[in-house]
C-alpha cells in the first residue's frame, strides 16, 4: 500500500494501486511504506508485526481477517476497510489488495491500496436517499389511500366525491412540491400556507392576514399540515368568513420552547361581522382530520370553536429539535 503524504483532512490523491506493505506467510508485517505513518500518525516501530492493525477500524477487522484467510487459499484477496487518520477521530476508506510472491522458494506477501473514500461516501449518500425515497413513496400512497377512502365515506354523490377528492389530492400534490423544493432544509410554513390560499383564491381583497417566525417543516408535518390548511381554507371559502361579505381571517403562528421541546402554535381566527355561522351537523373529512388524524399522525393538539362570528382553530404541534432538524426560529 502506498499513499503520498497528505493533509489527513484532505482527500487522498491516490488513484491507482501502489505497493506499501510486505509481510510473512503468517501475516506479520516486516515493512510498511512511509505514507502509513503520515496518514495514521503511527510510529514506524509500532507498525511492524501486527501493530498496524491498531489503525484499522474495529468494525472492519473481521472482514480483514476473512480476506486474509481466503487469500492464503487463493493466492490473492481484496477488502475494503477504514483507516483512522492522524490527529483526528476520522477515517478514510481504502481498498486493500494483497497477493503472494515467491522468492527462492520462500513465500512473502505484498499489498497495495487505493483510496476509495469519496466513492464509498457517495454510495452511502445515494443509498440513504434511495431508502428515504422508498419510505416517502410508501407514505404518499398511504395518505392518498386514506384520503380517498374517507372522502368516499363522507360524500353524498359521485360528483361531490370527485370535487372533494380532486381538491384534497391537489393540496397533497402541492405539499409534495414544497417538500421537493425544500430538500434537506424543510418546507417553509409561510410558503405552504400562501400557496394553499392562492390555489383556492382565498387571499383576494386583503381579507386574509398571516405571519409568524420562519418555520421549516419536515416531510411528515408538511403532508398533514398541508391537508389541514386545505380543509380550513376550503371551509372558509364555502361556509365561513370568505363566504360572507366583510368576513376576514387572521392566521398567526409562534414557536414555544419548553426545555428540549419545541412546539409550533398556529391560530386560525375567522371573523364574520354579521355572525350567523352554523357549526357542521356531522363529522366530515376535515373535522376528523383536525380533531383526530393530526393527533394520531403528528401528535398535534387541536381545539376548534365554532363561534357565531366564525371559526377559531388553535393547533399545537411538536417539532423536531435534533441538530439538523427542519424547524427553525
Secondary structure, DSSP 8 states (H G I E B T S, - for coil): -------TTS-----S-EEEEEE-TTS-EEEE-HHHHHHH---HHHHTBTGGGGGB-GGGHHHHHHHHHHHHHHSEEEEEEEEE-TTSS-EEEEEEEEEEEEETTEEEEEEEEEE-HHHHHHHHHHHHHHHHHHHHHHHHHHHHHHHHHHHHHT-SSHHHHHHHHHHHHHHHHHHHHHHHHHGGG-EEHHHHHHHHHHHTT-SGGG-EEEEES--EE-HHHHHHHHHHHHHHHHHHHHTSGGGSTT-EEEEEEEEEEETTEEEEEEEEEEE-TT------SS--HHHHIIIIIHHHHH--EEEEEEETTEEEEEEEEEE--STT-S---
